[in-house]
């Protein structure tokens, strides 16, 4: 893995905006094509292999949590347990997830799994692919995201309820809307009838005991870019348990287990010989060099990195009330002052591609940059 400085395309802003990528720059650059990452084919095959094996281990860990009733470790409300177990045993439709991996000195390690509401899908699947076509059409990329999304929706079509597939996210986020509309576009290419409804506008028909959209039409299938850990603490979430239509929510509720950092010590307990895993525990004091992570947190908030008894970095935020896990500290590589993290996508239960985000700090946060890649 090499980081290579390059000249950005002339008028790259207009080029990415033409693709519908409107959040390339905020108060700081997010899309950064002043550099790119070069991987060998062997390196890509290793990332692909690790991702496939980690996915299988994650499924085994979900079964272990369910079999042993470990929900309190995950701060999952008791009233949602039967619903989670039903979504698992009935194999409710699921689409995707993103493993965040660190690669240093030939070692590839799982840092966490964004299994419920992962973003950076559009820039990984579309924007960096068109960048590569302009850079060098002869080069390849670890990227079958678009094709696999369409194929997965085509496959799931037979397992959804007949009728409309709704797509939902919050109103205020252009990033969430872009990712949601991209997912919707892939479903449309798979032949599904779709409709956008913001999560804020989803209604509850008390008389019928069902969810409805703005046209008062029943919602039976819905892709939501809105986290389960928020839903379960809202009145909206309790309605899911009462829904007479038993709507399919995608991602399904069993993803609450995998999207929670409490899965990290469970994975380590079950698979301590796995080369892709780092030691992780619920208890403090087991590791000398560690990262303390809230079991529920986002964008690098409330992270503490400790090495040799000294705090290297600590981030602020509003998370931690539900508890923490302690994972062995595995420093990100530093390339020209940049620390990259590999986001490896699972789509339809298969590895599908990757995107690279890099940060100036030890913690990859909401100021990280997306940098494209190619295979040498």
C-alpha positions as CSV (number, residue, x, y, z in Angstrom):
1,X,0.0,0.0,0.0
2,X,1.5,3.3,-1.2
3,X,0.3,6.8,-0.9
4,X,1.1,8.7,-4.1
5,X,0.7,12.5,-4.5
6,X,-0.9,13.4,-7.8
7,X,-2.3,16.5,-9.6
8,X,-6.1,16.9,-9.1
9,X,-8.2,16.9,-12.3
10,X,-8.9,20.3,-13.8
11,X,-12.4,21.2,-12.8
12,X,-12.8,18.2,-10.5
13,X,-15.5,19.9,-8.5
14,X,-17.8,20.2,-11.5
15,X,-16.9,16.6,-12.5
16,X,-18.0,15.1,-9.1
17,X,-21.0,17.4,-8.8
18,X,-22.2,16.2,-12.2
19,X,-22.3,12.7,-10.6
20,X,-24.5,14.1,-7.8
21,X,-21.7,14.3,-5.2
22,X,-22.6,17.6,-3.6
23,X,-20.8,17.2,-0.2
24,X,-17.2,17.0,-1.6
25,X,-16.2,20.0,0.5
26,X,-17.6,21.5,3.7
27,X,-15.5,23.8,5.9
28,X,-12.7,21.3,5.2
29,X,-12.1,19.1,2.1
30,X,-13.7,15.7,2.2
31,X,-13.1,14.3,-1.3
32,X,-9.3,14.6,-1.8
33,X,-7.8,13.6,-5.2
34,X,-4.4,15.4,-4.6
35,X,-3.3,11.9,-3.6
36,X,-4.3,8.3,-4.2
37,X,-3.5,4.9,-2.8
38,X,-1.8,2.2,-4.8
39,X,-2.4,-1.5,-3.9
40,X,-0.9,-4.6,-5.4
41,X,-3.3,-7.4,-6.5
42,X,-2.0,-9.6,-3.6
43,X,-2.8,-6.9,-1.1
44,X,-6.4,-6.6,-2.5
45,X,-6.8,-10.3,-2.4
46,X,-5.8,-10.3,1.2
47,X,-8.3,-7.6,2.1
48,X,-11.0,-9.5,0.2
49,X,-10.1,-12.8,2.0
50,X,-10.1,-11.1,5.4
51,X,-13.5,-9.4,4.8
52,X,-15.1,-12.7,3.7
53,X,-13.8,-14.5,6.7
54,X,-14.7,-11.7,9.1
55,X,-18.3,-11.7,7.8
56,X,-18.6,-15.5,8.5
57,X,-17.2,-14.9,12.0
58,X,-19.7,-12.1,12.6
59,X,-22.6,-14.3,11.7
60,X,-21.4,-16.9,14.2
61,X,-21.0,-14.2,16.8
62,X,-24.6,-13.1,16.3
63,X,-25.8,-16.6,16.8
64,X,-23.7,-16.8,20.0
65,X,-25.2,-13.6,21.4
66,X,-28.7,-14.9,20.7
67,X,-28.1,-18.4,22.0
68,X,-26.7,-17.0,25.3
69,X,-29.0,-14.0,25.7
70,X,-26.1,-11.5,25.9
71,X,-28.3,-8.5,25.1
72,X,-27.5,-6.5,28.2
73,X,-23.9,-6.4,27.1
74,X,-25.2,-4.5,24.1
75,X,-27.6,-2.2,26.0
76,X,-30.4,-3.5,23.9
77,X,-33.9,-2.9,25.5
78,X,-35.5,-6.2,26.6
79,X,-38.7,-5.4,24.7
80,X,-36.8,-5.6,21.4
81,X,-35.3,-9.0,22.0
82,X,-38.1,-11.1,20.5
83,X,-38.2,-8.8,17.5
84,X,-34.4,-9.1,17.0
85,X,-34.6,-12.9,17.3
86,X,-37.5,-13.1,14.8
87,X,-35.6,-11.0,12.3
88,X,-32.7,-13.4,12.6
89,X,-34.5,-16.7,12.5
90,X,-36.7,-15.5,9.6
91,X,-33.7,-14.2,7.8
92,X,-35.1,-10.7,7.1
93,X,-33.5,-9.0,4.1
94,X,-30.1,-7.3,4.6
95,X,-27.9,-5.5,2.1
96,X,-24.6,-4.3,3.3
97,X,-22.0,-3.4,5.9
98,X,-18.5,-1.9,6.1
99,X,-15.5,-3.3,7.9
100,X,-13.0,-0.6,9.1
101,X,-9.6,-2.2,8.8
102,X,-6.1,-1.0,9.7
103,X,-3.1,-2.2,7.7
104,X,0.4,-1.9,9.0
105,X,3.6,-3.9,8.6
106,X,1.9,-6.5,6.6
107,X,-0.8,-7.0,9.2
108,X,-4.5,-6.4,8.6
109,X,-6.7,-5.8,11.6
110,X,-10.4,-5.2,12.2
111,X,-11.1,-2.0,14.1
112,X,-14.9,-2.1,14.0
113,X,-17.8,-3.0,11.8
114,X,-20.3,-0.5,10.6
115,X,-23.1,-2.9,10.0
116,X,-26.3,-0.8,10.3
117,X,-25.9,2.6,8.7
118,X,-22.5,2.8,7.0
119,X,-21.9,5.8,4.7
120,X,-19.2,6.6,2.1
121,X,-21.0,4.1,-0.1
122,X,-21.5,6.5,-3.0
123,X,-18.0,7.8,-3.1
124,X,-16.6,4.3,-2.9
125,X,-18.9,2.8,-5.5
126,X,-19.3,5.6,-8.0
127,X,-17.1,8.8,-7.5
128,X,-13.8,7.0,-7.2
129,X,-14.6,4.8,-10.2
130,X,-15.1,7.8,-12.5
131,X,-12.0,9.4,-11.1
132,X,-10.1,6.3,-12.2
133,X,-11.5,6.4,-15.7
134,X,-10.2,9.9,-16.0
135,X,-6.8,9.0,-14.4
136,X,-6.0,5.8,-16.3
137,X,-8.6,3.5,-17.9
138,X,-6.1,0.7,-18.1
139,X,-5.9,0.5,-14.3
140,X,-8.3,-1.5,-12.1
141,X,-9.9,-0.9,-8.7
142,X,-11.2,-3.1,-5.9
143,X,-14.7,-2.0,-6.7
144,X,-17.8,-4.1,-7.7
145,X,-20.0,-2.2,-5.3
146,X,-22.5,-0.9,-7.9
147,X,-22.9,-4.3,-9.7
148,X,-23.3,-6.1,-6.4
149,X,-25.9,-3.7,-5.1
150,X,-28.1,-4.1,-8.1
151,X,-27.6,-7.9,-8.0
152,X,-28.5,-8.0,-4.3
153,X,-31.7,-6.0,-4.8
154,X,-32.6,-8.2,-7.7
155,X,-32.2,-11.3,-5.5
156,X,-34.1,-9.8,-2.5
157,X,-37.1,-8.8,-4.7
158,X,-38.6,-12.2,-4.2
159,X,-38.3,-12.0,-0.4
160,X,-39.8,-8.5,0.0
161,X,-43.6,-7.9,0.4
162,X,-45.3,-7.0,-2.9
163,X,-45.5,-3.3,-3.6
164,X,-43.4,-0.2,-2.9
165,X,-39.9,-0.3,-1.4
166,X,-39.5,3.0,0.6
167,X,-36.2,4.7,1.2
168,X,-35.7,6.9,4.2
169,X,-33.2,9.2,5.9
170,X,-33.2,12.4,7.9
171,X,-34.0,15.7,6.1
172,X,-31.0,17.7,7.2
173,X,-28.1,15.6,5.9
174,X,-27.0,15.9,2.2
175,X,-24.6,13.1,2.8
176,X,-27.3,10.7,4.1
177,X,-29.6,11.7,1.3
178,X,-27.0,11.1,-1.4
179,X,-26.2,7.6,0.0
180,X,-29.9,6.8,0.3
181,X,-30.7,8.0,-3.2
182,X,-27.8,6.0,-4.6
183,X,-29.1,2.9,-2.9
184,X,-32.6,3.7,-4.2
185,X,-31.2,4.1,-7.7
186,X,-29.6,0.6,-7.5
187,X,-33.0,-0.8,-6.4
188,X,-34.7,0.9,-9.3
189,X,-32.2,-0.6,-11.7
190,X,-33.1,-4.0,-10.2
191,X,-36.7,-3.4,-11.2
192,X,-38.2,-2.4,-7.8
193,X,-40.9,0.2,-7.4
194,X,-39.4,2.8,-5.0
195,X,-40.4,5.9,-3.1
196,X,-38.4,8.4,-1.0
197,X,-39.9,9.3,2.4
198,X,-37.9,11.2,5.0
199,X,-37.8,9.5,8.4
200,X,-39.3,12.6,9.9
201,X,-42.3,12.2,7.6
202,X,-43.1,8.6,8.2
203,X,-46.5,8.4,9.9
204,X,-48.2,6.0,12.2
205,X,-51.9,5.2,11.5
206,X,-53.2,4.4,15.0
207,X,-56.5,3.0,13.6
208,X,-54.9,0.6,11.3
209,X,-51.8,0.0,13.4
210,X,-49.4,0.5,10.5
211,X,-46.8,2.9,9.2
212,X,-47.8,5.1,6.3
213,X,-46.0,7.6,3.9
214,X,-47.0,11.1,3.1
215,X,-49.7,9.8,0.7
216,X,-51.2,7.6,3.5
217,X,-49.9,4.5,1.7
218,X,-48.8,1.6,3.8
219,X,-45.1,1.1,4.4
220,X,-44.2,-2.6,4.2
221,X,-40.6,-2.5,3.0
222,X,-38.3,0.3,4.0
223,X,-34.6,0.9,3.7
224,X,-33.6,3.3,6.5
225,X,-30.3,5.2,6.8
226,X,-31.2,5.8,10.5
227,X,-29.6,3.9,13.3
228,X,-31.4,1.2,15.3
229,X,-29.9,2.5,18.6
230,X,-31.8,5.7,18.1
231,X,-35.0,4.0,17.0
232,X,-35.3,1.8,20.0
233,X,-35.4,4.8,22.3
234,X,-38.1,6.7,20.4
235,X,-41.9,6.3,20.3
236,X,-41.4,5.6,16.6
237,X,-39.4,2.5,17.5
238,X,-42.0,1.1,19.8
239,X,-44.5,1.3,17.0
240,X,-42.3,-1.1,15.0
241,X,-43.1,-3.7,17.6
242,X,-46.9,-3.1,17.2
243,X,-46.9,-2.9,13.4
244,X,-49.6,-5.1,12.0
245,X,-47.9,-5.2,8.6
246,X,-44.7,-6.4,10.2
247,X,-42.8,-4.3,7.8
248,X,-39.3,-5.3,6.7
249,X,-36.8,-2.7,7.9
250,X,-33.5,-2.8,6.1
251,X,-31.0,-3.2,7.6
252,X,-32.9,-5.7,9.9
253,X,-32.9,-5.4,13.6
254,X,-30.4,-8.2,14.2
255,X,-27.8,-5.8,12.9
256,X,-28.1,-4.0,16.3
257,X,-25.8,-6.7,17.5
258,X,-23.1,-6.3,14.8
259,X,-23.2,-2.5,14.7
260,X,-22.5,-2.3,18.4
261,X,-18.8,-2.3,19.5
262,X,-19.7,-4.8,22.2
263,X,-19.3,-7.3,19.3
264,X,-15.5,-6.8,19.4
265,X,-14.9,-8.6,22.7
266,X,-17.4,-11.3,21.8
267,X,-15.5,-11.9,18.5
268,X,-12.2,-12.1,20.4
269,X,-13.6,-14.5,23.0
270,X,-15.0,-16.8,20.3
271,X,-12.1,-16.6,17.8
272,X,-8.8,-15.7,19.6
273,X,-6.7,-17.3,16.9
274,X,-8.2,-15.2,14.0
275,X,-5.3,-13.2,12.5
276,X,-7.7,-10.3,11.6
277,X,-8.9,-9.7,15.1
278,X,-7.4,-7.6,17.9
279,X,-7.7,-8.6,21.6
280,X,-10.8,-6.8,23.0
281,X,-12.5,-7.0,26.4
282,X,-15.4,-5.5,28.4
283,X,-13.2,-5.0,31.4
284,X,-10.5,-2.4,31.8
285,X,-7.0,-3.4,33.0
286,X,-6.6,-6.4,30.7
287,X,-4.4,-4.4,28.2
288,X,-1.5,-2.1,28.6
289,X,-1.9,-0.3,25.3
290,X,-5.5,0.1,24.3
291,X,-8.3,2.1,22.8
292,X,-11.4,2.7,24.9
293,X,-14.5,2.9,22.8
294,X,-18.1,3.5,23.8
295,X,-20.2,0.5,22.6
296,X,-22.4,3.1,20.9
297,X,-20.7,6.0,19.2
298,X,-20.2,7.7,15.9
299,X,-17.5,9.5,13.9
300,X,-14.7,8.9,16.4
301,X,-16.4,10.5,19.4
302,X,-15.5,9.7,23.0
303,X,-12.4,7.6,22.1
304,X,-9.4,7.4,24.4
305,X,-6.1,6.0,23.2
306,X,-3.7,4.9,26.0
307,X,-0.1,3.7,25.4
308,X,2.3,2.8,28.2
309,X,-0.1,4.3,30.8
310,X,-0.2,7.7,29.0
311,X,-3.2,9.1,27.1
312,X,-2.2,9.7,23.5
313,X,-5.5,11.2,22.4
314,X,-9.0,11.6,23.8
315,X,-12.0,12.9,21.8
316,X,-15.1,14.6,23.1
317,X,-18.7,13.7,22.4
318,X,-22.0,12.6,23.9
319,X,-21.5,8.8,24.1
320,X,-20.4,6.4,26.7
321,X,-23.4,6.1,29.0
322,X,-24.1,2.5,27.8
323,X,-20.6,1.4,28.6
324,X,-17.2,0.8,26.9
325,X,-15.0,-1.8,25.4
326,X,-11.2,-2.0,25.5
327,X,-9.4,-3.0,22.3
328,X,-5.7,-3.5,21.9
329,X,-4.1,-0.4,20.3
330,X,-3.0,-1.0,16.8
331,X,-1.6,2.3,15.4
332,X,-2.6,3.3,11.9
333,X,0.2,3.6,9.4
334,X,1.5,7.1,8.9
335,X,2.2,8.1,5.3
336,X,3.4,11.6,4.8
337,X,1.5,12.6,8.0
338,X,-1.7,10.9,6.9
339,X,-3.3,7.9,8.6
340,X,-5.4,5.8,6.3
341,X,-8.1,3.4,7.3
342,X,-9.6,0.9,4.8
343,X,-13.4,0.6,4.6
344,X,-14.1,-2.8,3.1
345,X,-17.7,-3.4,1.9
346,X,-19.8,-6.5,2.3
347,X,-22.8,-6.5,-0.1
348,X,-25.1,-9.5,-0.4
349,X,-22.8,-11.4,2.0
350,X,-19.8,-11.0,-0.3
351,X,-16.7,-8.6,-0.3
352,X,-17.5,-5.9,-2.9
353,X,-14.8,-3.2,-2.8
354,X,-13.2,-0.6,-0.6
355,X,-12.8,3.1,0.1
356,X,-9.9,4.8,1.9
357,X,-10.4,7.5,4.5
358,X,-7.5,9.3,6.0
359,X,-7.0,11.6,8.9
360,X,-4.3,13.8,10.4
361,X,-5.0,12.6,13.9
362,X,-4.8,9.2,15.6
363,X,-8.6,8.9,15.5
364,X,-10.5,8.8,12.3
365,X,-13.3,11.3,12.8
366,X,-15.8,13.5,10.9
367,X,-12.9,15.6,9.5
368,X,-11.4,12.6,7.7
369,X,-10.8,12.7,3.9
370,X,-11.9,10.2,1.3
371,X,-9.0,9.4,-1.0
372,X,-9.4,7.2,-4.1
373,X,-7.3,4.1,-4.9
374,X,-6.2,1.8,-7.7
375,X,-4.6,-1.6,-8.2
376,X,-1.0,-1.5,-9.5
